[in-house]
């Protein structure tokens, strides 16, 4: 299992990882896995 320390942001058009958040407060979660504690 991998734990993220920061969100991984991808460009919605090209899939690139060199992105910056310039405005807005919302985001779309496309996948979520939860582990039992």
PDB file of N, CA, C and O in Angstrom:
ATOM      1  N   UNK A   1       0.837  -1.173   0.000  1.00  0.00           N
ATOM      2  CA  UNK A   1       0.000   0.000   0.000  1.00  0.00           C
ATOM      3  C   UNK A   1       0.885   1.240   0.000  1.00  0.00           C
ATOM      4  O   UNK A   1       1.943   1.258   0.630  1.00  0.00           O
ATOM      5  N   UNK A   2       0.450   2.263  -0.703  1.00  0.00           N
ATOM      6  CA  UNK A   2       1.207   3.506  -0.799  1.00  0.00           C
ATOM      7  C   UNK A   2       0.368   4.637  -0.215  1.00  0.00           C
ATOM      8  O   UNK A   2      -0.825   4.737  -0.503  1.00  0.00           O
ATOM      9  N   UNK A   3       0.978   5.481   0.599  1.00  0.00           N
ATOM     10  CA  UNK A   3       0.313   6.640   1.174  1.00  0.00           C
ATOM     11  C   UNK A   3       0.873   7.892   0.536  1.00  0.00           C
ATOM     12  O   UNK A   3       2.088   8.083   0.496  1.00  0.00           O
ATOM     13  N   UNK A   4      -0.003   8.746   0.037  1.00  0.00           N
ATOM     14  CA  UNK A   4       0.423   9.989  -0.595  1.00  0.00           C
ATOM     15  C   UNK A   4       0.639  11.063   0.462  1.00  0.00           C
ATOM     16  O   UNK A   4      -0.174  11.209   1.375  1.00  0.00           O
ATOM     17  N   UNK A   5       1.719  11.807   0.346  1.00  0.00           N
ATOM     18  CA  UNK A   5       1.960  12.937   1.235  1.00  0.00           C
ATOM     19  C   UNK A   5       1.496  14.241   0.603  1.00  0.00           C
ATOM     20  O   UNK A   5       1.346  15.245   1.300  1.00  0.00           O
ATOM     21  N   UNK A   6       1.267  14.242  -0.700  1.00  0.00           N
ATOM     22  CA  UNK A   6       0.764  15.398  -1.428  1.00  0.00           C
ATOM     23  C   UNK A   6      -0.085  14.887  -2.592  1.00  0.00           C
ATOM     24  O   UNK A   6       0.156  13.787  -3.089  1.00  0.00           O
ATOM     25  N   UNK A   7      -1.063  15.661  -3.029  1.00  0.00           N
ATOM     26  CA  UNK A   7      -1.885  15.203  -4.149  1.00  0.00           C
ATOM     27  C   UNK A   7      -1.084  15.106  -5.444  1.00  0.00           C
ATOM     28  O   UNK A   7      -0.164  15.890  -5.673  1.00  0.00           O
ATOM     29  N   UNK A   8      -1.437  14.149  -6.280  1.00  0.00           N
ATOM     30  CA  UNK A   8      -0.820  14.002  -7.596  1.00  0.00           C
ATOM     31  C   UNK A   8      -1.744  14.680  -8.591  1.00  0.00           C
ATOM     32  O   UNK A   8      -2.874  14.236  -8.793  1.00  0.00           O
ATOM     33  N   UNK A   9      -1.279  15.739  -9.206  1.00  0.00           N
ATOM     34  CA  UNK A   9      -2.084  16.499 -10.154  1.00  0.00           C
ATOM     35  C   UNK A   9      -1.663  16.172 -11.572  1.00  0.00           C
ATOM     36  O   UNK A   9      -0.473  16.128 -11.883  1.00  0.00           O
ATOM     37  N   UNK A  10      -2.654  15.941 -12.439  1.00  0.00           N
ATOM     38  CA  UNK A  10      -2.405  15.658 -13.845  1.00  0.00           C
ATOM     39  C   UNK A  10      -3.212  16.610 -14.699  1.00  0.00           C
ATOM     40  O   UNK A  10      -4.338  16.963 -14.347  1.00  0.00           O
ATOM     41  N   UNK A  11      -2.646  17.028 -15.820  1.00  0.00           N
ATOM     42  CA  UNK A  11      -3.367  17.854 -16.787  1.00  0.00           C
ATOM     43  C   UNK A  11      -4.506  17.040 -17.380  1.00  0.00           C
ATOM     44  O   UNK A  11      -4.296  15.910 -17.820  1.00  0.00           O
ATOM     45  N   UNK A  12      -5.704  17.599 -17.396  1.00  0.00           N
ATOM     46  CA  UNK A  12      -6.860  16.915 -17.946  1.00  0.00           C
ATOM     47  C   UNK A  12      -6.814  16.744 -19.453  1.00  0.00           C
ATOM     48  O   UNK A  12      -7.509  15.886 -19.997  1.00  0.00           O
ATOM     49  N   UNK A  13      -6.003  17.550 -20.141  1.00  0.00           N
ATOM     50  CA  UNK A  13      -5.936  17.468 -21.592  1.00  0.00           C
ATOM     51  C   UNK A  13      -4.814  16.568 -22.084  1.00  0.00           C
ATOM     52  O   UNK A  13      -5.029  15.749 -22.978  1.00  0.00           O
ATOM     53  N   UNK A  14      -3.611  16.708 -21.513  1.00  0.00           N
ATOM     54  CA  UNK A  14      -2.468  15.941 -22.039  1.00  0.00           C
ATOM     55  C   UNK A  14      -1.955  14.874 -21.076  1.00  0.00           C
ATOM     56  O   UNK A  14      -1.153  14.026 -21.467  1.00  0.00           O
ATOM     57  N   UNK A  15      -2.410  14.908 -19.813  1.00  0.00           N
ATOM     58  CA  UNK A  15      -1.959  13.926 -18.838  1.00  0.00           C
ATOM     59  C   UNK A  15      -0.615  14.254 -18.215  1.00  0.00           C
ATOM     60  O   UNK A  15      -0.081  13.453 -17.448  1.00  0.00           O
ATOM     61  N   UNK A  16      -0.051  15.432 -18.533  1.00  0.00           N
ATOM     62  CA  UNK A  16       1.239  15.834 -17.983  1.00  0.00           C
ATOM     63  C   UNK A  16       1.166  16.123 -16.491  1.00  0.00           C
ATOM     64  O   UNK A  16       0.105  16.452 -15.961  1.00  0.00           O
ATOM     65  N   UNK A  17       2.309  15.996 -15.819  1.00  0.00           N
ATOM     66  CA  UNK A  17       2.363  16.217 -14.369  1.00  0.00           C
ATOM     67  C   UNK A  17       2.887  17.595 -13.990  1.00  0.00           C
ATOM     68  O   UNK A  17       2.904  17.935 -12.807  1.00  0.00           O
ATOM     69  N   UNK A  18       3.311  18.389 -14.950  1.00  0.00           N
ATOM     70  CA  UNK A  18       3.824  19.724 -14.674  1.00  0.00           C
ATOM     71  C   UNK A  18       2.653  20.710 -14.689  1.00  0.00           C
ATOM     72  O   UNK A  18       2.446  21.421 -15.672  1.00  0.00           O
ATOM     73  N   UNK A  19       1.892  20.748 -13.596  1.00  0.00           N
ATOM     74  CA  UNK A  19       0.695  21.591 -13.517  1.00  0.00           C
ATOM     75  C   UNK A  19       0.757  22.472 -12.276  1.00  0.00           C
ATOM     76  O   UNK A  19       1.490  22.182 -11.330  1.00  0.00           O
ATOM     77  N   UNK A  20      -0.019  23.547 -12.292  1.00  0.00           N
ATOM     78  CA  UNK A  20      -0.152  24.453 -11.155  1.00  0.00           C
ATOM     79  C   UNK A  20      -1.631  24.750 -10.949  1.00  0.00           C
ATOM     80  O   UNK A  20      -2.379  24.912 -11.913  1.00  0.00           O
ATOM     81  N   UNK A  21      -2.045  24.821  -9.694  1.00  0.00           N
ATOM     82  CA  UNK A  21      -3.417  25.218  -9.384  1.00  0.00           C
ATOM     83  C   UNK A  21      -3.450  26.736  -9.407  1.00  0.00           C
ATOM     84  O   UNK A  21      -2.736  27.383  -8.642  1.00  0.00           O
ATOM     85  N   UNK A  22      -4.278  27.314 -10.283  1.00  0.00           N
ATOM     86  CA  UNK A  22      -4.326  28.767 -10.411  1.00  0.00           C
ATOM     87  C   UNK A  22      -5.627  29.360  -9.884  1.00  0.00           C
ATOM     88  O   UNK A  22      -5.691  30.557  -9.603  1.00  0.00           O
ATOM     89  N   UNK A  23      -6.669  28.534  -9.746  1.00  0.00           N
ATOM     90  CA  UNK A  23      -7.926  29.034  -9.196  1.00  0.00           C
ATOM     91  C   UNK A  23      -8.835  27.864  -8.871  1.00  0.00           C
ATOM     92  O   UNK A  23      -8.589  26.731  -9.285  1.00  0.00           O
ATOM     93  N   UNK A  24      -9.883  28.154  -8.128  1.00  0.00           N
ATOM     94  CA  UNK A  24     -10.885  27.143  -7.800  1.00  0.00           C
ATOM     95  C   UNK A  24     -10.571  26.394  -6.513  1.00  0.00           C
ATOM     96  O   UNK A  24      -9.435  26.376  -6.040  1.00  0.00           O
ATOM     97  N   UNK A  25     -11.605  25.779  -5.965  1.00  0.00           N
ATOM     98  CA  UNK A  25     -11.465  25.034  -4.720  1.00  0.00           C
ATOM     99  C   UNK A  25     -11.986  23.608  -4.855  1.00  0.00           C
ATOM    100  O   UNK A  25     -11.967  22.858  -3.879  1.00  0.00           O
ATOM    101  N   UNK A  26     -12.447  23.216  -6.029  1.00  0.00           N
ATOM    102  CA  UNK A  26     -13.027  21.895  -6.207  1.00  0.00           C
ATOM    103  C   UNK A  26     -12.097  21.002  -7.021  1.00  0.00           C
ATOM    104  O   UNK A  26     -11.238  21.489  -7.757  1.00  0.00           O
ATOM    105  N   UNK A  27     -12.278  19.700  -6.883  1.00  0.00           N
ATOM    106  CA  UNK A  27     -11.528  18.748  -7.689  1.00  0.00           C
ATOM    107  C   UNK A  27     -12.378  17.496  -7.854  1.00  0.00           C
ATOM    108  O   UNK A  27     -13.356  17.312  -7.129  1.00  0.00           O
ATOM    109  N   UNK A  28     -12.025  16.654  -8.779  1.00  0.00           N
ATOM    110  CA  UNK A  28     -12.766  15.437  -9.095  1.00  0.00           C
ATOM    111  C   UNK A  28     -11.977  14.226  -8.663  1.00  0.00           C
ATOM    112  O   UNK A  28     -10.843  14.029  -9.100  1.00  0.00           O
ATOM    113  N   UNK A  29     -12.571  13.405  -7.802  1.00  0.00           N
ATOM    114  CA  UNK A  29     -11.941  12.162  -7.385  1.00  0.00           C
ATOM    115  C   UNK A  29     -12.439  11.076  -8.333  1.00  0.00           C
ATOM    116  O   UNK A  29     -13.639  10.816  -8.421  1.00  0.00           O
ATOM    117  N   UNK A  30     -11.502  10.445  -9.040  1.00  0.00           N
ATOM    118  CA  UNK A  30     -11.888   9.416 -10.001  1.00  0.00           C
ATOM    119  C   UNK A  30     -11.712   8.010  -9.446  1.00  0.00           C
ATOM    120  O   UNK A  30     -12.271   7.058  -9.991  1.00  0.00           O
ATOM    121  N   UNK A  31     -10.943   7.864  -8.370  1.00  0.00           N
ATOM    122  CA  UNK A  31     -10.726   6.545  -7.782  1.00  0.00           C
ATOM    123  C   UNK A  31     -10.327   6.720  -6.323  1.00  0.00           C
ATOM    124  O   UNK A  31      -9.588   7.645  -5.984  1.00  0.00           O
ATOM    125  N   UNK A  32     -10.817   5.826  -5.452  1.00  0.00           N
ATOM    126  CA  UNK A  32     -10.490   5.909  -4.032  1.00  0.00           C
ATOM    127  C   UNK A  32     -10.506   4.507  -3.454  1.00  0.00           C
ATOM    128  O   UNK A  32     -11.492   3.783  -3.589  1.00  0.00           O
ATOM    129  N   UNK A  33      -9.416   4.128  -2.810  1.00  0.00           N
ATOM    130  CA  UNK A  33      -9.347   2.837  -2.122  1.00  0.00           C
ATOM    131  C   UNK A  33      -9.109   3.096  -0.649  1.00  0.00           C
ATOM    132  O   UNK A  33      -8.241   3.891  -0.288  1.00  0.00           O
ATOM    133  N   UNK A  34      -9.867   2.436   0.197  1.00  0.00           N
ATOM    134  CA  UNK A  34      -9.706   2.586   1.633  1.00  0.00           C
ATOM    135  C   UNK A  34      -9.251   1.274   2.228  1.00  0.00           C
ATOM    136  O   UNK A  34      -9.725   0.206   1.842  1.00  0.00           O
ATOM    137  N   UNK A  35      -8.329   1.358   3.172  1.00  0.00           N
ATOM    138  CA  UNK A  35      -7.841   0.166   3.867  1.00  0.00           C
ATOM    139  C   UNK A  35      -8.484   0.103   5.248  1.00  0.00           C
ATOM    140  O   UNK A  35      -8.713   1.133   5.882  1.00  0.00           O
ATOM    141  N   UNK A  36      -8.770  -1.104   5.705  1.00  0.00           N
ATOM    142  CA  UNK A  36      -9.317  -1.256   7.043  1.00  0.00           C
ATOM    143  C   UNK A  36      -8.210  -1.047   8.066  1.00  0.00           C
ATOM    144  O   UNK A  36      -7.081  -1.503   7.888  1.00  0.00           O
ATOM    145  N   UNK A  37      -8.556  -0.353   9.134  1.00  0.00           N
ATOM    146  CA  UNK A  37      -7.550  -0.067  10.187  1.00  0.00           C
ATOM    147  C   UNK A  37      -7.498  -1.196  11.183  1.00  0.00           C
ATOM    148  O   UNK A  37      -6.720  -1.144  12.136  1.00  0.00           O
TER     149      UNK A  37
END
